[in-house]
Amino acid sequence: MSQLAANKGSKIIKALGVITLIGVIIAVGRIVLKVFNEKNAEPDDSQAGV
């Protein structure tokens, strides 16, 4: 019985780990996209004086 409980707990921990990893990847991706969008929205200063 304890081995069955250990296997069940192990599966739950693995599932939580996968969900956490996916959440971290999504969060980092959103931050990167936000930074790139802000960077592209700024006008280029090189053409302002010409």
Rosetta constraint file for C-alpha pairs under 8 A:
AtomPair CA 1 CA 5 HARMONIC 6.41 0.50
AtomPair CA 2 CA 6 HARMONIC 6.08 0.50
AtomPair CA 3 CA 7 HARMONIC 6.16 0.50
AtomPair CA 4 CA 8 HARMONIC 6.21 0.50
AtomPair CA 5 CA 9 HARMONIC 6.07 0.50
AtomPair CA 6 CA 10 HARMONIC 6.01 0.50
AtomPair CA 7 CA 11 HARMONIC 6.23 0.50
AtomPair CA 8 CA 12 HARMONIC 6.34 0.50
AtomPair CA 9 CA 13 HARMONIC 6.17 0.50
AtomPair CA 10 CA 14 HARMONIC 6.14 0.50
AtomPair CA 11 CA 15 HARMONIC 6.11 0.50
AtomPair CA 12 CA 16 HARMONIC 6.15 0.50
AtomPair CA 13 CA 17 HARMONIC 6.09 0.50
AtomPair CA 14 CA 18 HARMONIC 6.24 0.50
AtomPair CA 15 CA 19 HARMONIC 6.19 0.50
AtomPair CA 16 CA 20 HARMONIC 6.02 0.50
AtomPair CA 17 CA 21 HARMONIC 6.09 0.50
AtomPair CA 18 CA 22 HARMONIC 6.20 0.50
AtomPair CA 19 CA 23 HARMONIC 6.17 0.50
AtomPair CA 20 CA 24 HARMONIC 6.20 0.50
AtomPair CA 21 CA 25 HARMONIC 6.24 0.50
AtomPair CA 22 CA 26 HARMONIC 6.19 0.50
AtomPair CA 23 CA 27 HARMONIC 6.14 0.50
AtomPair CA 24 CA 28 HARMONIC 6.14 0.50
AtomPair CA 25 CA 29 HARMONIC 6.07 0.50
AtomPair CA 26 CA 30 HARMONIC 6.16 0.50
AtomPair CA 27 CA 31 HARMONIC 6.32 0.50
AtomPair CA 28 CA 32 HARMONIC 6.17 0.50
AtomPair CA 29 CA 33 HARMONIC 6.13 0.50
AtomPair CA 30 CA 34 HARMONIC 6.06 0.50
AtomPair CA 31 CA 35 HARMONIC 6.23 0.50
AtomPair CA 32 CA 36 HARMONIC 6.25 0.50
AtomPair CA 33 CA 37 HARMONIC 6.07 0.50
AtomPair CA 34 CA 38 HARMONIC 6.24 0.50
AtomPair CA 35 CA 39 HARMONIC 6.15 0.50
AtomPair CA 36 CA 40 HARMONIC 6.20 0.50
AtomPair CA 37 CA 41 HARMONIC 6.23 0.50
AtomPair CA 38 CA 42 HARMONIC 6.87 0.50
AtomPair CA 44 CA 48 HARMONIC 7.15 0.50
AtomPair CA 45 CA 49 HARMONIC 7.72 0.50
AtomPair CA 46 CA 50 HARMONIC 7.99 0.50
